[in-house]
Amino acid sequence: MPTIALVDDDRNILASVSIALESEGYRVQTYTDGASAFDGLQNSVPDLAILDIKMPR
């Protein structure tokens, strides 16, 4: 199953996009800031990453 990483500081967006992608059969990794995404993606590389480019960290 393909994995998609979502990075956004808005938890509502993460939740709604995650639900939509999971309902289509994707595995979803979510991160609320760039630092946690950087750390998490070192251990588990997704097939695709969707990023919010305007985040505080």
Secondary structure in CASP SS format (residue, H / E / C, confidence):
PFRMAT SS
TARGET T0000
AUTHOR 0000-0000-0000
METHOD secondary structure of the structure
MODEL  1
M C 1.00
P C 1.00
T E 1.00
I E 1.00
A E 1.00
L E 1.00
V E 1.00
D C 1.00
D C 1.00
D C 1.00
R H 1.00
N H 1.00
I H 1.00
L H 1.00
A H 1.00
S H 1.00
V H 1.00
S H 1.00
I H 1.00
A H 1.00
L H 1.00
E H 1.00
S H 1.00
E C 1.00
G C 1.00
Y C 1.00
R E 1.00
V E 1.00
Q E 1.00
T E 1.00
Y E 1.00
T C 1.00
D C 1.00
G H 1.00
A H 1.00
S H 1.00
A H 1.00
F H 1.00
D H 1.00
G H 1.00
L H 1.00
Q H 1.00
N H 1.00
S C 1.00
V C 1.00
P C 1.00
D C 1.00
L E 1.00
A E 1.00
I E 1.00
L E 1.00
D C 1.00
I C 1.00
K C 1.00
M C 1.00
P C 1.00
R C 1.00
END
